[in-house]
Each structure stands twice: as C-alpha cells, then as structure tokens.
Amino acid sequence: PRQPLPYYVERQPTIAEIVAWALRSDLRRRVRSLIGPPGSGKSTTLHQLLAVPEHPEKLLIFPVLNLKTIRDGRELWVWLNDCNADLGLNFPLEAPGNWGASQVVSAAGTSAYNLCAHCGAKLILLPVDALEETAKTWQQDLEQFLLQVLRHPNVRIALTRRDENTIEEATLRWQDEDPPTLLNLLPPEEQIKSRLEN
C-alpha cells in the first residue's frame, strides 16, 4: 500500500506541477527529467508523487521503477508483474520464452505497452529513479524498454538523473522536456526556517 512520507519539504517543481504536466494532452515531449546532485530530493519527489492521496481519475501512476534495486531482466519482469497486481489491473502478462537480458527486456517492454493499452483512455505516468546508477549494458537495455513503453501515446515518464548527459539513446533524449527540471534546493532545515520567517 502507498503511504505518504511522514514529512513534507517544498520541492521544485511541486508535485502538483508534475501531475499537471503529465495530464497535458498536447505534450510533444513525454519524458520529464528531474536533474540534481545526490541528496537534492529527486527520489523523494518521485515517491511523493505516489503518496498523493487522490490522483486525478484520468492519471494512473505506476510504482517507481527503482534502478538502484532493479538490476537485470528478471527483476524488471518481477517489477512489471508487481505493477500489474498493485494497480489492480490483473492483465495477463506473457512471460518471456528466453530469460536472456535483451529477450526479457523486449518481452517486458511489449507487456508494459500492452498493460498501458489495457488502461484505456487514462494517461499513465511511469516514475523512473536512478538511471545513472545502472551498469552501461543494463542502461542500454533499460533505455530500449522505456522506448517501447513510450510507443503508447498515453505514457509519460518522470526520470531522475544526476546530469544532462545520462541518457544515451538519441530517441529517448529527443523525448525529454527541454529544458530539464533542475533541483538545486536548500537543505530541508533552511527551507523550513525560510517558510517560518515568511
């Protein structure tokens, strides 16, 4: 079950801004990067998205694809099956016939696309955390997976990364919002102090 974090610290962009972006029907670019140094709140922002008590009826937010813990095709497949169950979609997913990395990623991409199509007219937001923390070969497979999912016109991706050069796949880079969202925040204590003083 999705539980809100026990605190709230002002984020730029706000959760409402990210949700509003995902709900736009006229998006030319459907990837929004949140870029910042370690500790700037990128991961927390994604998790706060999941903790929004009531998403608009038109938006389905997938569980975070956390690349710190999902490090191969089998783990990606498990994540996708968990999404299917957690979101209550119960869509029959066809397991890969071959468990080699690229075959699993390809099967997961196709299944994720089909899962998105099963959602009907809803817009879908896929939060992806820590792209830069993956091995190079796994990152290439993941970028192909994200491209497969993005083939569905209702999919939007919120992606955290540390710098503007993390994405290697040219088509995925082209889908990224320009300019990306930069997170250079004051420490939480200073944010709270500033809000109390104003």
Beta strands, then each sheet from edge to edge (+ up, - down):
strand 1: 31-35
strand 2: 59-61
strand 3: 65-66
strand 4: 123-129
strand 5: 155-161
strand 6: 181-182
sheet 1: 2+ 4+ 5+ 1+ 6+
sheet 2: 2+ 4+ 3+
end
